[in-house]
Amino acid sequence: MKKIVLTGAAGRLGSYLREPMTKMADELVSTDIVDDIGKLYPGETYQRGDLASLDDMLDVLQGAEMVVHMGAYADEGSFEQLLGPNFVGAYNIWEAAYRNGLRRVIYGSSIHAVGMHPKTEFIDTEVRHRPDTFYGLAKCFAEDLGSMYWDKRGIESVHMRILSCAQVTSARALGSWLSYDDLIQLTQRCIETPTTGFTVVYGVSNNDRVPVDNAKASYLGYRPKDNAEQFAEKVLAEEPLADPQDPGAMCHGGPFASVSLGNSGVAQMNIVDDTKTT
């Protein structure tokens, strides 16, 4: 592959994808809204761009074969906060991909697109949308956008519904954890699979307590290797018993399922900022 674009490259997940993605193409163009992303890897260039600007995305995606779209406002907020980067930004990515002749969009979707389903349901990739927040609603919008652009314009897309890609600090994460190594493997499978059409796949590791079913996306060849059970004894000893009346404990979306619309879900989680530095 000649050129791949990575949006959200300055973010935590983007920081772990940058170096591996330089090995998947002759050229990796990393993009975000920051002025400087720091030291670049061999084969990587940085191009500043605002997701909310179609002109910026048309420029960034020019000459690319695929884009891995990880850029977003990465928390619940007001609809107005998410409108530009998450809703309009998704449209701009797909429209720029279409106008520039890209073959495929790989999208960083989220469990929050289906976050209000109860955890007693072992949900698959065809379960109906049931967003837990405006953030989750934006993920639903982008998934439907990808489906429409496949049906109407022939742009393939793979939607990685990431559960929780961060250090395991809660009982919920014993099932929802996606390790960085498995994130890299999943992204590579999404890029290298010969044909995908419109595909949804859960971004989750090989956890004993995994709450979702990826069987219908098995053709991607994604076979996660890491297991959060190694953290279970410590995590369960430190965490109080869950309240069965709390949607945050009982729904797939975790804390996002219990916060009021517009209020931060990340603030309710103990996410360790271990962003990779070059």
N, C-alpha and C positions, 0 to 999 in steps of 0.2 A: 504494500500500500504506500502511496506517495505522501499523502498529507492527511492528518487527523487533527481535529480541533477539540480542545478540552475547555469547557466553560467552568466557572467557579474554581479556577485553578489555585486561587489564594486561600480557599477554604480548607478545613481540616481534612476532609476526604480527598479533595483535589490534591492536597500535598502528598498523599500516599500513591496517587495514580500517576503523577507527572513522570517520574523516572521510568516506571515500567512501560508507560505508553510510548516513550521515545524508542523502545525496541519493537514496537508494533507498526512503525511506518518510517519512511525516510525523513519525514518532517513532522514534528508536533508543534502546533501553535496553541499555546496556553493563553487564556484570556480571562479577565476579571475587571472590576472597576477601580482597583488600586493603581497608583501610578507606577509602582515598581514591585516586582515579585521576588526580587533578590537574585541570587546566583542561578544561572540556567544550566540545565543538563545538556550534554552533547546531543545535537539534533533538535533542541527545543528553542523556540523563539517566543517572545511575549508580545502580545498586542492588546493594549487597553481597549475595552469596549463595554458599552452599557447595554444590557439585555433589553431595556425598554426602548432602545433606538433601533429601528429596522435598518437604517442606513449603516449603523455600526456592525450589525450582524451580517448584512450583505457583504461588507468589506472583509470581516474576519473569516467568513466561511468560503470566500472565493478560492476556487481551486482545490477544495478539500473533497475527499471521498466519503468521510463519515464525521459526525460530531458526537462527542460524549458530553451531554448537557447536564452538568451538575450544579450550575449556578442558580441561585434563588435567595430570597429572604428566608433563612433557615429556622423559622420559629413561627408560632401563631402570633398574629397581630391583627390590627384592624383590616378590613377589606381594602381600604384605601392604601395602606402600607404595602399590601401584597399585590395590588393591581398591576403596578408597573413591572417589577422584576419577575413575578411568578405567573401571572395570567398573560399580560401583553408580551412578556419575555418569551413564554412558550410559543405563542403565535409567531413571534419574530424569528425564532429558531427554525420552526418548520417552514415558514414562508421563505426564509433565506436559503434553507436547504433545497427547497423546490426550485427557486430561481437560479441557484448555482449548480443544479444538477447533482446534488449529493445522493448517494445510494441509500444511506441509512442514518437514522437518529437513534442514539442510545441515551435513554433518559433516566435520570436519578429520581424515580418516583418514590413512594413511601407507603408503609403500612397504614398511614393516616388517611389514605383514600378509602380504606375499608375499616377504619379504626373503631367504629361503634358496633361491629359484630362481637358478640360475647366470646370469651376465650374458651368456653365450653364447646364451641363450634370449631372443628378442624377444617379451616377454610382453604379452598383451592384457588387457582388463578382466574376462575370464571365466576366467582362469587360477585354479587351485585355491589356496586359502589355504595358505601355507607360512611361518608366522611365525618370526622370527629371535630373539625375546626375549619376556619377559612383556609388554613394552610393545606389541610387534607382536600378541601374542595378544589384548590388549585391543582393538586395532583390528579384528581378526577378529570378536570378540564383538559389537562395535558394528555392524559391517557386517551380520552375521547378524540382529542385533536389528532393524535397519532393514528388512531383507527380511521378517522375520516381521510387523512392525507394518504393512507395506504389504499383505501377503497377508491378514492377519487383521483389521486395523483401518482400512485405507485411508489411512494416513499416508504421504505421499510422502517420499522421502529421496534426497539426492544425496551420495555419499561421495567426497570429494576425496582421493585417495591421493597426498599430497604427497611428492615425492622429496627434494629439499633446497632449502628456501627460505631461503637465506642467501648471503652473499658467496662468490664462487667462489675457494676457497683450496686445491683439490685436483683431481687428474686425474679422480676420480670425478664431481665436480661439473660437469665439462665436458659430461656427458650428463644429469645429474640436476637441474641448476639450474632453479629456478622463481623468476623475478624478482618483486619486489613488485608491479610494474605488471600482470604476467600473473596473479598471485594475485588482484588486485582484479578483473580482467576475468573470471576463472573464477568468482569468487564472485557477480558480477553476473549471469553467464549462468545459474548455478544458481538464483538467485532469480527471474529474469525469464522463463525458459523456461516456456511455458504449462502443459505437463504433463511429468512426469518418471517417475512410478511409482517403482520402485527402480532407481537408477542408480549405477554406479561409473565414475569418471573419474580419470585420472592428472593430478596437479598438477605439470606440467613445462612449461618454456618450449620455444620452437621451436629446440632445439639440434641442430646437425649430428649429434651423437653420441647423440641421445635413444635410450634402451634399451627403451622401452615403446610400445605401440600404442593410440591413443585412437579408432580408427576406429569402434568400436561405440558410442561416446558422442558421435558427431559431431553428433547432433541437438540437443545443447546449444548449438551455435554457438560453442564456445570455439575461438578461433584465436589462439594465442600469437604474440607479435611479437618477443620478445627471444631472443638467441642467445649462448650462453656461449663460442662459438668465438673471440670477441674477446679472451678471457683465455688462450687455449690456449698461445701461445708462452711467456708468462711462467711459467705454472703448470708446464708440462712441463719447462722448463729447470731449475726448482727442486726438482722431486720425483724421488726415486730410482725406479728400475724396480720394478714391482710383483712380488711373490712369487706365482707361479701356484699355489702350495700354500696360500696364505692365503685363507680364506673371505671375509675383509674386502675382498680385491681381486677375488675371483672371483664374489661373489654380489651380487644387487641391493641387499641391505641394507647393504652397505659395512661399516664398523667394527662395527655392531650384529650382523652375522653372525659375527664372530669373538670377541666378548667372551663370557665365561661368563655363564650366566643369573644375573640379579640385579646384575651389575656395570655401571657406567655406560658407555653407548656414546658419549655426548656428550663425555666426557673424552678420547676418542680422536680427536676431531675439532677442527679449528681454526675454531670458529664465532665470528665477530665479533659482539659485542653492539652492534648499531646500532639499538636500539629507538627508534622515533620519539617525540619529545617535542613536545607541543603548543606 
